[in-house]
Amino acid sequence: MKWTEIISIIEARSQPKFPILPCYQQFSDGFNQTPQPITYDKLMKENFENTFSRTRFPLFEDAGQCGIDLLAYYRSFHRSQHGWGIYIIDAGVDFVAKKIMELDSKDNNVSTTNKISPLDAEYLAKHKLLLHELGHHATEIVHSVLETDSSNPRLNSYRKYIAAKNSNFQLHDNEEAVCNWNVKKKKRHFKIRAQNYYGIARNFMLNYQPDGYKHFEKIEPRNYLKKITMPPLPQKTESDLKKQFTIHSRLNMVKPFTKKREEKAFQVPIYLIRT
């Protein structure tokens, strides 16, 4: 899907207020800092060690909707053309990195010289969060394709889906499972110096995330579209929906452009919230 097609969706909006989860608004209102745009390369070089503390961010360890959801989040282009993209919270990265290091210690039970370093744990945490949020972006793209189907457009598909998700927690859980499934699909991005640490990321999702998130292993190529759309799903567009989800859930969507990709797609913006 091209940016020009997304612009047509944005310009066609007739309802200004877009439904969002109340906890997002509550959480963002607590920060005075303005989120700043950041590139993938610069994000990977940042060091967020010790930005998380239990006293400042008790919600991060809450298994409910306003806990894990807030380690990072995705703001849709259906809501606003300006400021849409993936929001990474420095303390959220540090929280995940600390849990990864805890799991590494438990799993390996080896000397400190062989344990994963804080910087490597941050690398894994950043990829885990980015890939999960790209799942949310790809979900929005699926609905955008449905909305722009020339033969049978499904008007306001994403708005109706989000409104239903906000009142039906099962829909919320389904999408979170699909987003963690996207992390699982991209396990190659958890390789450091020829060793793959996806197993630790998997254990984080299973041990430190709520039921909806940890059900990612039940998601399969044959059922994930049904988890993130409202029935009925047009059969003739299913292959295109899967293609678009695959394209837009890749880590390349936040990485610098290549000339070939610049002509065909667009970049998902990243914003950093420093706490």
HELIX and SHEET records of a PDB file:
HELIX    1   1 TRP A    3  GLU A   11  1                                   9    
HELIX    2   2 PRO A   22  SER A   28  1                                   7    
HELIX    3   3 TYR A   40  LYS A   45  1                                   6    
HELIX    4   4 PRO A   58  GLU A   61  5                                   4    
HELIX    5   5 ILE A   68  LEU A   70  5                                   3    
HELIX    6   6 ASP A   90  ASN A  108  1                                  19    
HELIX    7   7 THR A  112  ASN A  114  5                                   3    
HELIX    8   8 PRO A  118  GLU A  147  1                                  30    
HELIX    9   9 SER A  157  SER A  167  1                                  11    
HELIX   10  10 PHE A  169  LYS A  185  1                                  17    
HELIX   11  11 LYS A  187  PHE A  190  5                                   4    
HELIX   12  12 TYR A  198  ASN A  207  1                                  10    
HELIX   13  13 ASP A  211  LYS A  214  1                                   4    
HELIX   14  14 HIS A  215  LYS A  218  5                                   4    
HELIX   15  15 TYR A  224  LYS A  227  1                                   4    
HELIX   16  16 GLN A  235  THR A  237  5                                   3    
HELIX   17  17 GLU A  238  HIS A  248  1                                  11    
HELIX   18  18 LEU A  251  VAL A  254  5                                   4    
HELIX   19  19 LYS A  259  LYS A  264  1                                   6    
SHEET    1   A 4 GLN A  36  PRO A  37  0                                        
SHEET    2   A 4 ILE A 270  ILE A 273 -1                                        
SHEET    3   A 4 GLY A  85  ILE A  89  1                                        
SHEET    4   A 4 ALA A  72  ARG A  75 -1                                        
SHEET    1   B 2 LYS A 191  ILE A 192  0                                        
SHEET    2   B 2 GLN A 195  ASN A 196 -1                                        
END                                                                             
